[in-house]
């Protein structure tokens, strides 16, 4: 082990932990990490417990061995999804995020030292990886107590795992994740907390909970955003897919949005009824279903699922945004799979994977098969809305690993039902075409939206902030706003659309709008949207509606394109809902009116507050129809 540790250039403090701890192991393979998940006895059911002062032995998680994977579950409902307010910053570098010392009225160095002292008393393991991928990424490690092997297995599948056998001398981590779960009880009243300490030479991520979402996944996202801030690039919160039509047209769509905004769903095949029919929407009042005919669907070749690296070194002369996956595994939410046959392609790989997968929030019986539609039951008797599996990219069918030039950037919003009696912001049609300047504003505001399954939240509309990745960023909002605007300015051949999910007016639609929009846009190929094909939305921050949409020779009803045409919504319901949306934009955009904002960005925001027209937005940044 001493010989292996010599391959790393660790800080003096990290080396001191390793010199003092009971033992340290560096699993050389993912299989070793899976084995570590079941403790020294290697059974089929393992309890992850920690001694907590004043509480005794606290059960943090259970790990069950199934035929197709390792299943991690948490006894508390609260720990089964990400707390959107879990990130704190502890350093003195520029940040708009809550600081540890402001909230707790003490310097973080005290807790940092206590964390290091606790780790020195544990049996530990190290997982080396490349944050952001092997080619464009940065060396990093996880340091964790050995009984949290399933957490290490999750991180190793999410990130670009590097076997210690393949590491050459001089591996110097630019990021370190320290896992210390007991401190959430002793210092944070049982809450999920992740503290970011950005030193000059390393980004420290202190994870004080065992749910991997805020740390093993989004914590590494924070690391990439921090590095990108310094180097002048960013990582988009987006899925990306190459779509190939039945006529061999190809187009690349990148779908952004807050958590629950449909990123993973954009790479899924269109969902059908058992008889093959496609339900466009269900009237929430009458329960009437509207069907569309779609015989031949497009072929999908996924590129990214959640994090699209936009490194400066990747950009080219195409005048399109160039992206690559920042992850090596996808943290897929399985709440859309409610029964056998809902997603046959995905179900097949999840039930019979080439090697065991890491599942979270799933029902598990020792040595049985974990079924993707059997989600753990919350304390209220309902299935957990955030069941997860980590699917390695290598198991994703037809996955694209090369750099991809983005033709269309779409933005997803979770919308509630809207009627004239109960107006809401559910007034977005099937999809809207946005001028680039307006598309930038949507990324600054990034509504988190209705009934979000991924996080602990209310149904009140809140903002996930710049680019929809603000909950994971550690720096300044205006810095990220400028980076996003720079992307838009230099990607003049990339076009922008806005797509709702869950509801269009009175209709419950799930993620069907983005699947239908994907099919329609792909069939158009490189064809421009002619001005006569577009109608200005009644609410101008929604850009342009389609005058009509025809797929495979069949037209989609206009009231799905323009919700004000629905009898249950009408002009009255639409205008009240649109006002909610506009007022929300006003509340959020005022935050960016600072001297540090790019002057072009200030001009766009002023255009909004002056109730500018779509033509005005187009004059600021020309629109490519």
N, C-alpha and C positions, 0 to 999 in steps of 0.2 A: 504493500500500500504506500509506503514511503516513497518508493520509486515512481509510482503513478502521480502522487501529489507534487513531485518535483517538476512535472510537466506544466504546472500552473504558476503564474505570477500573481500571488495573492497579496492583498494589503496586510500590514502588520496586525491589524485588529482581527481580520478574518483568519490569518494564520494562527493567532493566539487562541481562537476558538477551537481550531482543529488540533492544536497541540494539547489542549486541556480536556477535550470531550472524552467520554467513555470509550467511544470507538467511532470510526468513520468508514463508510463503504461507498465505492463509486461503481454502481451497476454498469456493466459494459454493454448490456443489451436491454431492449424494452421487455423482453421475457423475464429478465432478472428483476426488473422493477415490478412487474405483475406478481411475481412470486413473493417479493418483499411486502406486497399489500396485505398478506395474510399472516404476518407476524412470524415469530421464530418457530411455531408449531406447524405452520403451513397447512392449516385446516381449510374448511370451506366457508366458515363464518367467523368474522373477526370484528371485535369491538375496538374502536379507536378512543382511548380514554386518556385523560390527563388529570394529574393531581392539582387541584386548585385550592389555594388557601381559603379556609372558611367554608368550602363546599365539598371537600373530599374528592373522590374520583368522579369526574364528570364525563359522561358519554357524549362525544362530539359527532361520531359517525359510526355506521356499521358497514362492513364490506362483505359482500357475498360472492362466492364463486359460482358462476353459471357456465353452461356449456359454451356460450358464445361471448363471455366476457366477465369483467369485474364490475360489480354494481355497488356504487357508493350511495348511501342514504343518510339523511340527517333526521334526528328525532324532532327538531323544531321546524315548523312551517316556515318561519322567518329565514332560516338558513338555506332554504331550497331555491332561492332566487336572489339576484344581486340587489343590494341596497344602493339606490342611485346616489346617495349622499355619503358613501363610505370613504371616499378619497380625501386625504388630508396632505398638506405640504408642510414639511418641518424645517426647510432650509431658508436662507435669506435671499435667494435669487428671486427675480421678478415673477409674480404670480397673482392671479385673480382668485385663486382657490382658498378655501378656509385653511388657516394655519393652525397647526397643533397648539402652538404656544398661546394663540389668541383664544382658542376654545377651552384649553385646560389650565391656562394661567401659569404655565411652567415651561421650562425649556425641554425640548425633546431628548436632549442628551442623557437625561436621567433615565428615561424609559429605554432608550437605545442601549445604554450600558446594562440595564437590567435584563434586556432581551439577550444580549451577548452572554451575560453570566448564566442565564437559564440554559442557553444552547450549550455552554461548556459542561453542563451536568448531564447532557443527553447522549444517547447513541444516535449518530447522525448519518445522513447520506447526502451525496452531491450528484446533481444532474447537470452536466454541461450541455449547452445548446447555443444556437445562433439566432438571436432575436432579429426577425425580419428575413430569415432565409440564409442559405449557405452562400449565395453569390453576392448579395448586396447587404447582408446582415452584419451583426455585431456580436462578439463573444459574450456569453452570459452564463450564470450558474444559478441553480436552486440549492439552498442549504436548508435541510429540514430534518425533524426528528424521524427516526427510522420507522416508527409505527404509522407514519403518514405516507406509506409507500404508494397507496392508491392515488394520492395527490401528485406524487412524482410521476406516476404512470400517466396521469392526465396531462401534465405539462409536457412530458416527453412526446406524447402523441399530438399535442397542439403545436408545439414549436419544432424547430429543426434540431432534433436530438443529435448530439455528437458523441460517439462512443469514445471512451477514454483511451481505448486501444488505438484509435485513429488520430488522437491529438498529438501534435508535435510540440516540443518544448517551447514555452513562451505564450501559452494561452492565458491572456490577461483579460478578465471579465470587465466589460463596460457597464454591466448591470448585474446585481446580485439580489435574488429574492430570498429573504429570511422568513421562514415559516415558524410562527410561535403562537398556536391557538389559545393557550390558557389565558393570555393577556386580555382577551376580549371580555373575560369575566372579572378580572382583577382591576382593569383600568377603563373599560368602555361599556360597562353595564350590559354586557351580553351582545352588544351590537357588532356588526361587521365593520371592521376598520382596516384600511390599508394606508400606511403612511409612506409618502415619497420623500426621500432625502437625496437631493441632487447635489452631489459633490462635484468638484471640478473634473475628477478622473473616473468616477463611477456613479451610476444611478442606483441607490439603495431602495429596495421595495420591501417594506416590513408588512407581511401579511399576518394579521391577527385573527384569521378565521380559516376554516377548512373548505369553504366553497370556492372552487377554482375560478369562477367567473371574474371576481374583482382583481385577481392577482395573476394566476397562471395564464389567463387570457388577456383581460383588459389591462392588467398591470404591465404586461409586456407592450401592449399598445401604448401606454403612457410613456414607456421608455423610448419607443420609436418616435412618438410625437415630440418628446423633449430633444432627442438628437436632431430631428428634422428642423425644429425651431432654430437650432444653432447653425445648421448647414443650409437652410433655405429651401426645404421641401416638406411635404407632409404625407401622411398615410390616410387615405380616404376610408370612411366607414361604409363599405360597399361590397356587394356581390357583383360579379362580372360573368357574363356568359356570351359565348359565340353561338349565334342562332343561324341555322342553315335551313332554308325553306325547301319544300318539295321540288322547287325549281332550281335548287343549288345556288340561290342568292345567299350571301353571307353578310352578317352584320354583328357588331359587338356592342352589347348594352351593359352599362354599369349602373346598378341600382343602389342608390344611397337612401339613408333614412335613419331615424331614431330606432332604438330597440323595439322590435315588434313591427317595424315598417316594411317587412316583406323581403328582406335581403336574401335569406336562404330560399324562400319560396320562388324567387325569380329564376333559380337554377333547376326548379322542379318541373316535371312534366305536368301538363294541364290535368286537373282532377276531373274525373268523369263519374257518372252514375254507373251502377253495375251493368246496365244495358247499353253503356257507351255514350249516353247523352251528356251534354254539357249544360249545366244550369248556370245561367248568367246571374240570376238574382232571385231572391224570394221576397215577396211583399210582406213586410213585418206586420201589417194590419190584416190583410186578407189571406195570407199564407200561399198565395198564388205563385207558381214558379214560372220564370221566363227562361226558355231554352234557346240555345243557338246551335246551328249546324256547323260542325267542324270535323270533317272526315280525316284529312291528312294534317297532322300537327307537325311543327318544325322539329328538326333534330337539335338537341342541345349539347353543347360542349362547355362545361363549367370551367371557369378560370379562377375566380376568387369567391369566397363565401361571405366574408365579413370585413376583411382588412385588405385593402388594395394599396400596395406600396407604390408611391409615385416619385421615386428617387430621381434626383437631378441627372444622374449618369444614365438613366434609362430613356430619357426624352430624345426625340429625333426631329427630323425635318417634315414630318407628316402634318403638322399643325393640329394634331389630335393628342389628347392626353394618353400617355403610355403607362400601363400598369402591369404589375406582377403580384402574385399572391404573397402576402407577408407571413403566412402561416403554413405549417406542414400538416395540419389536421383541422377539421371543421367541427365546431361546437354546435351540432344540429339540435334544434328544438323539435320534439316529436309530438307536440300537442295536436297537430293536424292529423296525425294518424290515430284514429279512434276505433278502427276495426280492421280486420283482415281485408286486404285488397284496396285500401285507401291509397297506398303508394307502392305498388307491386315491385318496382325496380329497387327502391330503397329497402323495402322489407326483406327482399332476397339477400342483400349483402349484410343486413343487420342480423338476420337470423342465422345465416351460415357464412360468417366472415372467414377470410383466410387465416386469421389469428384472432385471439380474444380482444374485444374492444372494451373501452371504459364507458360505462353507463352511469347516469346520476338521476335520482328521483324516479326510479322504476321499481315495480314490484319484482321481488327476487326470491326464488326458492332454490336452495342449495342443489347444484349439479343439474338443475333443469335448464330449459332454454328461456332466456329473458325475451319476452315478446314486446315489440315496439309500441303496441297499442295498450299495454297494461301499465299504466302510470301509477305511481304511489298515491295513496289517498291522504289528503290533508285532514286536519283535525275537524273540519266542517263537514266531512263525509264526501267531499267532491274530489275528483282527480286533480293532482297538482298541475297547474297550468304551465309548468316549466320543466317537463321531462327532457333529458338531454342524452346525447351520445356523442363521443368524439370519433369522427370518421377520418382516418388517415387519407390524405389526398390520393395516395397510390391506389386506394380502393374505390375512388370515385370514377364511375364509367365515363370514358371519353374526356377525361380531364385534360386541360391545356396547361402546359408548364412554361411555354415560351412567353416573351413579352407580347402584350396585346394593345393595339391602338383602338381607343374607344370612339365609336361612332355616335352613340346616344348615351347621355347621362340622364337617368330618370331619378326622381325623388319620390319616396313613398310616405304616405301619411295615413295613420289609423283614424278612421272617422266614425262618429256615432250616427245612429239613425236621425233623420231630420224630417219633421212634419210642420205644418203651419201652427198646430197646437203646441208642439214641443220643438221649437227651432233649435238648431245646433250648427256647428261648423261642418256638418256632413253635406256640404253643397258642392263638392268637387265632382265633376263628371268623370266618365270612363278614363280619359286622359286628356291633359292639356299641354299645348306647346308653349314654352316659355322663352321670352327674349333672354339672352345671357345675363344681363344685369339683374333681371327679376329672379332668375335661377340662383344667382349669388345670394340674393336676399333670403330666399327660402332656406339656403344652407346656413345662414346666420341664425335664423329663427328656429328651424328644425323642430316643429311641434312633436312632442312625444306621443300625444294622441290618446285615443280611447281604448280602455280595457286592455292595457299592456300586460302580456303574460310573462315577460322576461324579468320584470323587476317588481319590488314592493312599492306600490304607488296607489294614488286615488285615480278616479276617472276625470278629474279636473285637468284641463289642457295645461301642460307645462312645456317648457322648452328644454330640448337636449343640447341646444346651443350650437356654436359654430361647427358646420360640417356634420352635425349630429354626433360628433365624437367628443364634445366638450367635457362630459363627465369623466373622461379618461385623461384629459390634458392637464398639465401641471403649470403651464405658463400663463401668458396674457391672452385674453380673448381677441384683442385687436391684432396681435401678432398672427394668430391663426386666420383671422378674417383677411388679412393682407396676403397671406400665403394662398388662400383659396381664390382670391381675386386675381392673383398672379397666374394661377392655373387657368382661369377662365380667359384672361387676356391672351395667353399664349396658345390656347387650344381653339382657335377660331373655326376649325372644321368639325368640331364636336357640337352636337345639337342637344337641346334640353327639353325634357317633358316632366310633367307632374302627374302622379298616379295615386288615387286613394285605395285603401283596402278596408274591409269590413262592411262599409255601407256607402251607397250612393242614394242620397235622399231617403226615401222610405224603404229602399230595397237592401236586404242583407246580401252581400256579394262575396264575402270572404276575400280571398286573394285573386279572384277571377279577373278583376280589371287589369292587373299587370300581366296575367297570362294571355288575355285577349289582346291587350296592347302590344305585347311582345310578338304575337302572331301577325298582327296587322302591320306593325312597323317593319318587321323583317321581310314581309312580302313586298313592301314598297322598295326594299333594298336602298339604293342611294338616291331614290327619287325625292325631290324636294316637296315640301308642303307648299303648294301654290297658295298665294294670298286668298284667292277666291274659294279655296277649300276650307278656310279658317274663319271663325266668327269670334269677335272679341267677347270674352266671358263677361257676364253682367257685373261680376266683381273683378276689377282689372288686375288684382294681384294674382289671379288665376290664369292670366295670360289669354291664350286663344283656345276655344273649343273647336271640335271638328263639325263641319256642316253636316257630314254624313260619313259613316264607316261601313264598308262592305267587305266581308271576308268570305271567300269561297262562293261568291255570287249572292250571298245573303246579307241584307242590311240589318244593322243593329238599331233598335228603336231610339229615336231622338231623345226621349226622356232619360235615357241612360247617359247620354252625352251632355245634356243640359238639364240638371235636376229641377230647375224652376218650371219646366214643362210638365212635371208630375202633378197630377191633380191634388195629391195629398200634401204637396209642398207649396206650389204656387209662388208667385212673386213675393207675397207677404212673408212666407216662411223662409224663402231663399234670402231675402234682404236682411232679415233679422239674423240669420245664421252667418251671412257674409260679414255683417257688422262685428260679430264676435271675433271672427278671424282677423279683420282689419285692426280692431282694438288690441288684439293680442300682438300683432306685428308692431304696433306703436309702442307697446310696453317693452318689447324685447329690443327693438332697433335703436332706441335712444341710448342704450348702453355703449353703442359703438361710435357715438359722436364725440370722438376725442381727437386731440392733436396728432396722435400717433397713427391715425387711420390714413391709408393711401388717399390722396386727394380725389382720385377717381371714385373710390368707395364712398367718400363723403358726398360727391355729386349724385351718386345713385340713391343714397339714403335721403338726401334732400329732395330728390325727385319723388320718392314715396311720400314724404311728409307734406309735399306740395300737391299731392293727389295727381301726380303726373300720369299721362296717358301711356299706352303701350308704345305708341310712336316715339314718345319722349325717351322711354327706356331704350328703344332701338337706336336712337340718335347717340346715346352715350356709348353703347357697345352694339355694333351692328349685329343684326340677327340673321343667321343662316337658315333659311326656310328648308 
